[in-house]
Amino acid sequence: MQFDQNKLVNGTTIQYVLPLSERPTNPNKLWRGKITATFVYDNNKIGMVQVECIEPGYEGCNELVHLYQIRAIEPDSSQL
């Protein structure tokens, strides 16, 4: 999945899947979360983001999301 890493900034909402190592019941379920931090690695490329989950029942849970887990970057609602 290719996307513009410049859009991975604090406050952006992303859709992502859980890693298979967590043995999700539905590995294709898209989770939604707001980015609260980005972690930069070699050559100033983002390696992962921290998100605050906004799924009902999981609000406020924080987790690290690797780029390979991200399926979509939602448009900024203030620009719609």
PLY file of the C-alpha trace (Angstrom):
ply
format ascii 1.0
element vertex 80
property float x
property float y
property float z
element edge 79
property int vertex1
property int vertex2
end_header
0.00 0.00 0.00
1.50 3.30 -1.07
0.44 6.56 0.51
1.87 9.98 1.24
3.78 9.73 4.52
3.55 13.53 4.82
-0.11 13.00 5.74
0.85 10.92 8.78
0.72 13.76 11.31
-0.76 14.14 14.77
-4.54 14.31 14.67
-4.90 12.44 11.36
-7.33 9.52 11.39
-6.13 6.28 9.84
-7.65 2.88 9.18
-5.48 -0.09 10.00
-5.51 -3.84 10.60
-4.15 -5.61 13.64
-0.92 -7.56 13.17
-1.34 -11.31 12.71
0.93 -11.83 15.73
-1.99 -10.58 17.88
-4.15 -13.37 16.43
-7.17 -11.18 15.61
-10.51 -12.95 15.29
-11.13 -11.02 12.06
-7.75 -10.16 10.50
-9.42 -8.01 7.81
-11.31 -5.78 10.26
-10.39 -2.14 9.78
-9.71 -0.29 13.02
-9.76 3.49 13.22
-7.44 5.65 15.26
-6.08 9.16 15.52
-2.34 9.58 15.27
-0.80 10.90 18.49
2.90 10.45 17.61
5.15 9.36 14.75
8.43 7.51 15.05
11.06 8.31 12.45
13.83 5.92 11.42
16.50 5.83 8.72
16.57 8.63 6.14
13.82 10.54 8.00
11.18 7.99 6.99
8.33 7.20 9.35
8.57 3.66 10.70
5.42 3.55 12.82
2.79 5.73 14.40
1.11 5.72 17.78
-2.66 5.95 17.61
-5.49 6.47 20.03
-8.22 4.05 19.01
-11.61 5.63 18.25
-13.52 2.37 17.76
-16.64 2.09 19.96
-15.72 0.23 23.13
-11.99 0.81 22.60
-11.90 4.61 22.83
-8.74 5.91 24.42
-6.70 2.73 23.97
-3.25 3.49 22.56
-1.24 1.23 20.30
1.69 1.29 17.92
0.85 0.76 14.25
3.51 -0.16 11.68
3.17 1.28 8.19
2.35 -2.13 6.69
-0.79 -2.24 8.87
-2.21 1.05 7.54
-4.89 0.60 4.89
-6.16 4.18 4.51
-5.63 7.77 5.61
-8.99 9.45 6.09
-9.51 12.91 4.61
-9.28 15.85 6.99
-12.91 16.54 7.96
-12.22 20.29 8.26
-11.47 20.39 4.52
-14.61 18.54 3.37
0 1
1 2
2 3
3 4
4 5
5 6
6 7
7 8
8 9
9 10
10 11
11 12
12 13
13 14
14 15
15 16
16 17
17 18
18 19
19 20
20 21
21 22
22 23
23 24
24 25
25 26
26 27
27 28
28 29
29 30
30 31
31 32
32 33
33 34
34 35
35 36
36 37
37 38
38 39
39 40
40 41
41 42
42 43
43 44
44 45
45 46
46 47
47 48
48 49
49 50
50 51
51 52
52 53
53 54
54 55
55 56
56 57
57 58
58 59
59 60
60 61
61 62
62 63
63 64
64 65
65 66
66 67
67 68
68 69
69 70
70 71
71 72
72 73
73 74
74 75
75 76
76 77
77 78
78 79
